[in-house]
Amino acid sequence: MDASRILSEQEVNSLHQHVIQTLQIERPEIMDAHTSEVDTLIGNGIGILQKFEKATDKKHPDIHTDTDIVYIDSGPGPYSYNMLEPGKTDLDDTVYHKWQWSRKMDRARIRAAYVLTAMITAKRIQEQTGEVKPTKNLTEEDFEKYGPYLMYASVDWQMSHVKHARDLSREKGAFKIPDSKIISYQDLTTREGEQKPIIHTEDQIEGLHFPPFEEGHPPRRIVMVSQPAHLIKIMHILGKYPDSIPQGTVLQLFPVSTPKLGVTEFAKAELIGTIVSIYKKGRASLTPYANYEI
């Protein structure tokens, strides 16, 4: 385990106090009305953060062949600076651009999800045919016949960039999942039926929708890939929109390690964002969604 990502007791206390102090300055109306609740939420959130960061010690989660979808909630940064579209920069990423450590977070999620998709595919091949096939030898036909779906939800600029990077990677033979096994969306339909572009994580989770599978059944298992602090925020949003996960579907979380230099800063940003989402936007729940496994 990389202990540098696990906060010491002193670092935990410092992070807790820093979040509270920032809220007192920037969101005094929340702290005045909900001091005790917010304090408890921060403490519980940091505890879950530690658990999720510890889980990143595993190179991959447990592999289940009933996984129908590997889902990526997009993150900061471009997939690759070497694959930016002509004339494109990463300046559209206005929220996190100031933090250099954040530049490869979306890339980390996508790469982890691709590896996981390949491992599930190889295990299905072994179960169904008896052939032990290394993931590096998988073909596009293997992914087509045996692979789960890879699903990606993002803002507009990321979607166009990731599609461009995917096409370049496919030309080099580095990306073998066919388009028929990729689900992507950059718009959502709200609970009121309004169609809107995705801007925030709340949009991605409220608008989360999965295709039906055999005989119209929902996906058997969904693996959700992201960094720990972001997964905490997602769980609070799912607490508001629990029906985004179909009844009977197993939700499995795959925490991807946070960049070392960003563990505390990213946790602070996501905890504050979660609190604002709960008390100002009304788009997250004080009680996080808890029906998941790691």
C-alpha positions as CSV (number, residue, x, y, z in Angstrom):
1,M,0.0,0.0,0.0
2,D,1.2,3.5,-0.8
3,A,1.0,5.0,2.8
4,S,1.4,8.5,1.4
5,R,-2.2,8.5,0.3
6,I,-3.5,7.4,3.7
7,L,-3.9,10.4,5.9
8,S,-2.4,10.4,9.4
9,E,-4.5,11.4,12.4
10,Q,-3.0,14.8,12.3
11,E,-3.8,15.2,8.6
12,V,-7.3,13.9,9.1
13,N,-7.9,16.5,11.8
14,S,-6.3,19.3,9.7
15,L,-8.5,18.4,6.6
16,H,-11.6,18.3,8.8
17,Q,-10.9,21.7,10.2
18,H,-9.9,23.2,6.9
19,V,-13.2,22.1,5.3
20,I,-15.2,23.7,8.2
21,Q,-13.2,26.9,8.1
22,T,-13.6,27.2,4.3
23,L,-17.4,26.7,4.7
24,Q,-17.6,29.2,7.5
25,I,-16.0,31.8,5.2
26,E,-17.6,30.9,1.8
27,R,-20.9,29.3,3.0
28,P,-21.8,30.7,6.4
29,E,-25.5,30.2,5.8
30,I,-24.9,26.5,5.6
31,M,-22.8,26.3,8.7
32,D,-25.1,28.6,10.7
33,A,-28.1,26.3,10.0
34,H,-26.5,22.8,9.9
35,T,-23.3,22.9,12.0
36,S,-23.7,19.5,13.7
37,E,-24.9,17.7,10.5
38,V,-22.0,19.1,8.4
39,D,-19.4,18.3,11.1
40,T,-20.7,14.7,11.1
41,L,-20.8,14.4,7.4
42,I,-17.2,15.6,7.0
43,G,-16.0,13.1,9.6
44,N,-17.8,10.2,8.0
45,G,-16.7,11.3,4.6
46,I,-13.0,11.4,5.6
47,G,-13.5,7.9,7.1
48,I,-14.9,6.6,3.8
49,L,-12.1,8.4,1.9
50,Q,-9.5,6.5,4.0
51,K,-11.3,3.1,3.3
52,F,-11.5,3.8,-0.5
53,E,-7.8,5.0,-0.7
54,K,-6.8,1.8,1.1
55,A,-8.8,-0.2,-1.5
56,T,-6.7,1.3,-4.3
57,D,-3.8,-1.0,-3.1
58,K,-5.5,-3.7,-5.1
59,K,-4.6,-3.3,-8.8
60,H,-8.1,-4.2,-9.7
61,P,-11.3,-5.1,-7.9
62,D,-12.7,-8.7,-7.8
63,I,-13.5,-9.8,-11.3
64,H,-17.1,-10.9,-11.8
65,T,-18.3,-12.3,-15.1
66,D,-21.8,-11.1,-14.5
67,T,-20.5,-7.5,-14.9
68,D,-22.5,-6.0,-17.8
69,I,-21.3,-2.4,-17.6
70,V,-18.0,-0.8,-16.6
71,Y,-19.0,2.9,-15.9
72,I,-16.7,5.9,-15.9
73,D,-17.9,9.2,-14.5
74,S,-15.5,11.6,-16.2
75,G,-12.8,13.5,-14.3
76,P,-10.4,16.3,-14.6
77,G,-7.9,16.6,-17.4
78,P,-7.6,15.4,-21.0
79,Y,-7.0,11.8,-21.8
80,S,-3.7,12.7,-23.5
81,Y,-1.9,16.0,-24.4
82,N,-0.4,14.1,-27.3
83,M,-3.9,13.3,-28.7
84,L,-5.6,16.7,-28.4
85,E,-7.5,17.7,-31.5
86,P,-5.8,20.1,-33.8
87,G,-5.8,23.6,-32.2
88,K,-7.3,22.2,-28.9
89,T,-6.0,22.9,-25.4
90,D,-7.2,21.6,-22.0
91,L,-8.4,25.1,-21.0
92,D,-12.0,24.0,-21.3
93,D,-11.4,22.2,-18.0
94,T,-12.0,25.4,-16.1
95,V,-12.8,23.9,-12.6
96,Y,-9.6,21.9,-12.0
97,H,-7.1,23.5,-14.5
98,K,-5.4,25.4,-11.6
99,W,-4.3,22.1,-10.0
100,Q,-1.5,20.5,-12.0
101,W,-1.9,17.2,-10.2
102,S,-5.4,16.8,-11.6
103,R,-4.3,16.7,-15.3
104,K,-4.3,12.9,-15.6
105,M,-7.3,11.9,-13.4
106,D,-9.7,11.3,-16.3
107,R,-7.0,9.3,-18.1
108,A,-6.5,7.2,-15.0
109,R,-10.2,6.3,-14.8
110,I,-10.4,5.4,-18.5
111,R,-7.3,3.3,-18.5
112,A,-8.4,1.4,-15.3
113,A,-11.8,0.8,-16.8
114,Y,-10.3,-0.5,-20.1
115,V,-8.0,-2.9,-18.2
116,L,-10.9,-4.1,-16.1
117,T,-13.1,-4.6,-19.2
118,A,-10.3,-6.7,-20.8
119,M,-10.0,-8.8,-17.6
120,I,-13.7,-9.5,-17.5
121,T,-13.6,-10.4,-21.2
122,A,-10.7,-12.8,-20.7
123,K,-12.4,-14.4,-17.7
124,R,-15.6,-14.9,-19.7
125,I,-13.7,-16.5,-22.5
126,Q,-12.1,-18.9,-20.0
127,E,-15.4,-19.8,-18.4
128,Q,-17.3,-20.3,-21.7
129,T,-14.6,-21.9,-23.9
130,G,-11.9,-23.1,-21.5
131,E,-9.3,-21.0,-23.3
132,V,-6.9,-19.0,-21.1
133,K,-6.2,-15.9,-23.2
134,P,-3.9,-13.1,-22.0
135,T,-5.6,-9.7,-22.1
136,K,-2.9,-8.3,-24.4
137,N,-4.0,-10.9,-27.0
138,L,-7.7,-10.1,-27.0
139,T,-9.1,-9.1,-30.3
140,E,-11.9,-6.7,-31.3
141,E,-14.0,-9.8,-31.9
142,D,-13.4,-11.1,-28.4
143,F,-14.6,-7.8,-26.9
144,E,-17.6,-7.9,-29.2
145,K,-18.6,-11.5,-28.3
146,Y,-17.6,-11.7,-24.7
147,G,-17.0,-8.2,-23.3
148,P,-19.1,-6.0,-21.1
149,Y,-20.1,-2.6,-22.1
150,L,-17.8,0.4,-21.4
151,M,-19.8,3.4,-20.5
152,Y,-18.6,7.0,-20.3
153,A,-20.5,10.2,-19.3
154,S,-18.9,13.6,-19.6
155,V,-19.2,17.2,-20.6
156,D,-19.1,18.1,-24.3
157,W,-15.4,19.0,-24.6
158,Q,-14.3,15.8,-23.0
159,M,-16.5,13.7,-25.1
160,S,-15.1,15.0,-28.4
161,H,-11.6,14.7,-27.1
162,V,-12.0,11.2,-25.8
163,K,-13.6,10.0,-29.1
164,H,-10.7,11.6,-30.9
165,A,-8.1,9.9,-28.7
166,R,-10.0,6.6,-28.9
167,D,-9.9,6.7,-32.7
168,L,-6.1,7.4,-32.7
169,S,-5.5,4.6,-30.2
170,R,-7.6,2.2,-32.3
171,E,-5.5,3.0,-35.4
172,K,-2.4,2.0,-33.3
173,G,-4.0,-1.2,-32.1
174,A,-4.0,0.0,-28.5
175,F,-7.8,0.2,-28.1
176,K,-9.8,-2.8,-29.2
177,I,-13.2,-2.3,-27.8
178,P,-15.6,-1.9,-30.7
179,D,-18.1,1.0,-30.9
180,S,-20.9,-1.4,-30.5
181,K,-19.7,-2.1,-26.9
182,I,-19.3,1.6,-26.0
183,I,-22.1,3.7,-24.4
184,S,-21.4,7.4,-24.1
185,Y,-23.6,10.4,-23.3
186,Q,-23.1,14.1,-22.7
187,D,-26.7,15.1,-22.2
188,L,-29.2,14.2,-19.5
189,T,-33.0,14.0,-19.1
190,T,-33.9,15.4,-15.8
191,R,-36.6,13.9,-13.5
192,E,-38.9,16.6,-14.9
193,G,-38.3,15.4,-18.4
194,E,-36.1,18.3,-19.5
195,Q,-33.1,17.6,-21.7
196,K,-29.9,19.4,-20.7
197,P,-26.2,19.2,-21.4
198,I,-24.1,17.6,-18.6
199,I,-22.1,20.2,-16.6
200,H,-21.7,18.7,-13.2
201,T,-21.5,15.3,-11.4
202,E,-25.1,15.8,-10.3
203,D,-26.1,15.8,-14.0
204,Q,-24.2,12.6,-14.7
205,I,-25.8,10.7,-11.9
206,E,-29.4,12.1,-12.2
207,G,-29.3,11.3,-15.9
208,L,-27.7,7.9,-15.4
209,H,-29.5,5.4,-17.6
210,F,-28.5,1.9,-18.7
211,P,-29.7,-0.1,-21.6
212,P,-31.8,-3.3,-21.0
213,F,-30.0,-6.6,-21.5
214,E,-31.3,-10.1,-22.0
215,E,-35.1,-10.3,-22.1
216,G,-35.3,-6.6,-21.1
217,H,-33.6,-7.2,-17.7
218,P,-31.4,-4.4,-16.2
219,P,-27.6,-5.0,-16.0
220,R,-26.7,-7.6,-13.5
221,R,-23.6,-5.8,-12.2
222,I,-22.2,-2.3,-12.8
223,V,-18.6,-1.4,-11.8
224,M,-18.2,2.3,-11.3
225,V,-14.6,3.7,-11.7
226,S,-13.3,6.9,-10.1
227,Q,-11.0,8.4,-7.5
228,P,-12.1,7.9,-3.8
229,A,-13.2,11.5,-3.0
230,H,-15.3,11.6,-6.2
231,L,-16.9,8.3,-5.3
232,I,-18.0,9.7,-2.0
233,K,-19.7,12.6,-3.8
234,I,-21.4,10.2,-6.2
235,M,-22.7,8.1,-3.3
236,H,-24.4,11.2,-1.8
237,I,-25.9,12.1,-5.1
238,L,-27.1,8.5,-5.6
239,G,-28.7,8.9,-2.2
240,K,-30.9,11.6,-3.8
241,Y,-31.4,9.5,-7.0
242,P,-31.3,5.9,-5.8
243,D,-33.4,4.7,-8.7
244,S,-30.5,5.6,-11.0
245,I,-29.2,2.1,-10.1
246,P,-31.8,-0.4,-11.3
247,Q,-33.5,-2.7,-8.8
248,G,-31.6,-6.0,-8.6
249,T,-28.4,-4.6,-10.1
250,V,-25.2,-5.0,-8.0
251,L,-23.2,-1.8,-7.8
252,Q,-19.5,-2.4,-7.4
253,L,-17.0,0.5,-6.8
254,F,-13.5,0.5,-8.2
255,P,-11.6,3.3,-6.4
256,V,-8.6,4.5,-8.5
257,S,-5.8,6.0,-6.5
258,T,-5.7,9.8,-6.2
259,P,-2.5,11.6,-7.3
260,K,-0.3,11.9,-4.2
261,L,-0.1,15.7,-4.3
262,G,-3.8,16.0,-4.6
263,V,-5.2,13.7,-1.9
264,T,-6.1,16.4,0.6
265,E,-7.0,19.2,-1.8
266,F,-9.2,16.9,-3.9
267,A,-10.9,15.6,-0.8
268,K,-11.6,19.1,0.4
269,A,-13.0,20.2,-2.9
270,E,-15.3,17.1,-3.2
271,L,-16.5,17.3,0.4
272,I,-17.4,21.0,0.0
273,G,-19.0,20.3,-3.3
274,T,-21.0,17.5,-1.7
275,I,-22.2,19.8,1.1
276,V,-23.2,22.5,-1.3
277,S,-25.0,20.0,-3.5
278,I,-27.0,18.8,-0.4
279,Y,-27.9,22.1,1.2
280,K,-27.9,24.7,-1.7
281,K,-28.7,22.7,-4.8
282,G,-30.9,20.0,-3.3
283,R,-29.3,17.5,-5.6
284,A,-27.6,15.2,-3.1
285,S,-28.7,13.4,0.1
286,L,-27.3,13.8,3.6
287,T,-27.3,10.0,3.8
288,P,-25.1,8.5,1.1
289,Y,-26.2,5.5,-1.0
290,A,-24.8,2.5,0.7
291,N,-25.9,-0.5,-1.3
292,Y,-22.6,-1.2,-3.0
293,E,-19.6,-3.4,-2.7
294,I,-15.9,-2.8,-3.4
